[in-house]
């Protein structure tokens, strides 16, 4: 598959046919994805390949509290888990909200679940002293995650980056025997998508790119 086609058609697959993703395919995905860059080339990326249904069920359960909050905030007209604007949704409202199965069943239905970790001792967190939530450390893990999904697309499979279980990171670490200095960056279910989307909706270049300054004119095609 041509690279531009893979970039334009790799979507968030959450529903799967049940077709197996063989170990040799998973190995090949990781084999190629590992060439993703990381800060200082320190390569603090790790991935746990989870097939055991009991473990996948436990991961789904750990994602449910964050999924309940996500759904409750959507219902209230908020952007879920926003780090800038505090939520007005109460703990009682969150608890009373059912966890959307769309957000958790993919762990149960996927052929395999990949848990991506990053060694916090290996990253250069340039934003650690800023008065906002940190994002820079993600540069040392998410290219690896996305390379895996691009490879899955080429191989005829699919998945999605989920982070709901990361809100219960300590429990995920206990479940999978992960050392405390490894952050749980993403839990990615993989399988054969029931439907392959080819026309994704994204903002145009003119809406996301500007010249010289944030308030500069839109960057347009010449």
C-alpha angles and dihedrals in degrees: 000000000000113000097239091051091051091050093048097046105038102111137172103276114194102156120068137190095225093250111147122251100214121226091244090058092049089048091051091050091054092041091060098033092056090076089073114119124257133187109286087351086274091144099211090163120124132171131199116208108215123192102147107112093215091055092046089051090051090051090051090052091049089053094053099082092054090044090054091053090046092054094043092053092047089052089051092052094251133132101251119245093000111177094204106044113048117229121251092201112111126229089246091054091049093049091050092053116094115235108249108246089216088069098048110024092074088074089057098041100042122100090230137000121217118206110202119205135183125205106235089202089063102047129090103224099195091176097052093111096046121105095245140070112293119252107157095084088064089071087074096057114021096067086058091049093048093047087056092053093046088052091049090053091053090049092052097256134102147193143161139245108249125182103174094105089053088074085069093043096147092057092046089052090053093046094052100029092245117168113247094244091063114089119215099234102173144351109212123191113205130197146115107302116235087221129020112219116208103172109062123186113233136152115269124254089252090057096051106030127065136176122257098327139034089253093042125116120285116275103243135188112265 
